[in-house]
Amino acid sequence: MAACYIVAQIKIEDRAEYAMYEAGFVEIFDAYGGTALSVDEAPTVLEGEWPWTRTVLLRFASREQALAWYESDEYQALAQHRFAASSANVAVIRGF
């Protein structure tokens, strides 16, 4: 079983609303066995432009585990705060 990563590029537009998302994130995330590898608001850009206010890299043991977390009723209810507060690109990528 190969590891799986979720990469999120987020442009936060409402910090107060986004804070409600952050307040509930860890409890749900931990319940699905995820590991946060990086949360960065000031990455060093080597090429191109990076208009995102936050970049996140999450690790799960498998793609199934990552999708179980993302698609869970608990996370989707919490994510409504993120949807209201920001725009994002979110992708699942395979690991080794």
Wavefront OBJ file of the C-alpha trace (Angstrom):
o trace
v 0.000 0.000 0.000
v 1.527 3.304 -1.101
v 1.250 6.519 0.846
v -1.024 9.203 -0.503
v -0.789 12.973 -0.220
v -3.288 15.790 -0.380
v -1.945 19.110 -1.609
v -4.054 22.211 -1.058
v -3.403 25.716 -2.329
v -5.738 28.069 -0.484
v -6.523 31.742 -0.893
v -8.062 32.842 2.409
v -10.459 35.757 2.023
v -12.185 35.741 5.438
v -9.833 34.918 8.321
v -12.595 34.873 10.963
v -14.649 32.302 9.046
v -11.518 30.309 8.231
v -10.660 30.233 11.960
v -13.878 28.276 12.567
v -12.623 25.690 10.070
v -9.229 25.539 11.778
v -10.826 25.105 15.216
v -12.400 21.777 14.240
v -9.828 20.488 11.789
v -7.347 18.557 13.958
v -9.900 16.412 15.765
v -11.465 15.157 12.528
v -8.132 14.871 10.707
v -6.545 12.830 13.510
v -9.523 10.450 13.602
v -8.684 9.422 10.024
v -4.983 8.860 10.666
v -3.648 11.748 8.644
v -0.315 13.469 9.188
v 0.177 17.155 8.418
v 3.582 17.485 6.754
v 3.491 21.205 5.991
v 1.298 24.254 6.421
v 3.029 27.302 4.974
v 1.890 30.847 4.330
v 5.215 32.029 2.922
v 6.796 29.377 0.689
v 9.934 30.212 -1.235
v 8.813 30.404 -4.860
v 11.455 29.055 -7.231
v 9.503 29.466 -10.475
v 6.329 31.211 -11.527
v 3.881 32.931 -9.241
v 2.261 31.695 -6.042
v -0.849 33.761 -5.252
v -2.023 31.440 -2.453
v -2.136 32.571 1.170
v -1.716 29.029 2.496
v -0.241 25.835 1.088
v -0.898 22.529 2.857
v 0.637 19.069 2.421
v -1.106 16.165 4.169
v -0.129 12.490 4.238
v -2.302 9.413 4.574
v -1.341 5.737 4.521
v -3.504 5.146 1.429
v -5.702 6.855 -1.136
v -8.720 5.153 0.429
v -7.878 6.617 3.830
v -7.432 10.111 2.350
v -10.760 9.962 0.546
v -12.526 8.529 3.597
v -11.403 11.619 5.540
v -12.226 14.131 2.797
v -15.620 12.610 1.980
v -16.668 12.007 5.602
v -19.809 13.735 6.835
v -17.804 15.296 9.690
v -15.201 16.843 7.425
v -17.682 17.988 4.793
v -19.751 19.759 7.476
v -16.626 21.492 8.793
v -15.372 22.298 5.286
v -18.387 24.548 4.737
v -16.461 27.165 6.753
v -13.457 26.797 4.429
v -15.657 26.979 1.346
v -17.246 30.200 2.662
v -13.891 31.732 3.655
v -11.596 30.830 0.797
v -11.023 29.470 -2.668
v -8.723 26.522 -3.202
v -7.124 23.948 -5.435
v -7.023 20.553 -3.725
v -5.509 17.399 -5.242
v -4.771 13.833 -4.183
v -1.391 12.603 -5.390
v 0.261 9.185 -5.153
v 3.312 8.661 -3.015
v 5.934 5.951 -2.857
l 1 2 3 4 5 6 7 8 9 10 11 12 13 14 15 16 17 18 19 20 21 22 23 24 25 26 27 28 29 30 31 32 33 34 35 36 37 38 39 40 41 42 43 44 45 46 47 48 49 50 51 52 53 54 55 56 57 58 59 60 61 62 63 64 65 66 67 68 69 70 71 72 73 74 75 76 77 78 79 80 81 82 83 84 85 86 87 88 89 90 91 92 93 94 95 96
